[in-house]
């Protein structure tokens, strides 16, 4: 299950889940990458090609973590 504060990795890209919102077309998962770019992904498709590498209680803690900064990936 996807939650706010989770950090995922896809190839060399690291993404942090910042919010989960409902829309007419379904649930959307908003993420931010290490360059500050924001993405909207459909919730049902989000985990297909990504690996969960860490979880934090809030997205603010997650973006300040070593995992998000690419310094550590052994938490999970």
C-alpha positions in Angstrom: 0.0 0.0 0.0 1.4 3.4 -1.0 1.6 6.0 1.8 2.8 9.6 2.1 6.4 9.6 3.2 7.5 6.6 1.3 10.6 6.7 -0.9 10.8 4.7 -4.1 13.6 4.1 -6.6 13.2 3.5 -10.3 16.5 2.9 -12.1 18.5 6.0 -10.9 15.5 8.2 -10.1 14.4 8.6 -6.5 10.8 9.6 -5.7 9.1 10.6 -2.5 5.3 10.3 -2.1 4.0 13.8 -1.0 0.2 13.2 -1.3 -2.5 10.9 -2.4 -5.5 12.6 -3.9 -8.8 11.5 -5.4 -9.9 12.7 -8.9 -12.5 11.9 -11.4 -10.3 9.4 -13.1 -9.1 7.7 -9.9 -6.6 8.1 -7.1 -3.5 10.1 -7.9 -0.2 9.7 -6.2 1.9 13.0 -6.2 5.6 12.6 -5.9 8.8 14.7 -6.0 12.2 13.8 -7.2 15.6 14.8 -6.0 15.7 17.7 -8.6 12.5 19.1 -7.3 10.3 18.0 -10.2 6.7 17.1 -9.2 4.9 14.2 -10.8 1.3 12.9 -10.8 0.9 9.2 -11.2 -2.1 7.0 -11.1 -2.1 5.2 -7.8 -3.0 1.8 -9.3 0.1 1.9 -11.6 2.6 3.6 -9.3 4.4 0.6 -7.7 4.7 -1.5 -10.9 8.3 -0.6 -11.8 9.5 1.0 -8.6 11.2 -0.4 -5.5 10.3 0.8 -2.0 13.6 1.8 -0.3 12.4 3.7 2.9 9.4 5.0 4.9 9.1 8.0 7.1 6.1 9.5 9.0 5.9 12.6 6.8 7.1 13.6 3.3 9.1 16.4 4.8 11.2 13.9 6.9 11.5 11.7 3.8 13.0 14.4 1.5 15.5 15.3 4.2 16.6 11.6 4.6 19.8 10.0 3.5 17.8 7.6 1.2 16.2 10.5 -0.7 19.6 12.3 -1.0 21.1 9.0 -2.4 23.4 8.5 0.5 21.9 5.3 1.9 19.4 2.6 0.8 19.5 -0.1 3.4 16.6 0.9 5.6 14.1 -1.5 4.1 
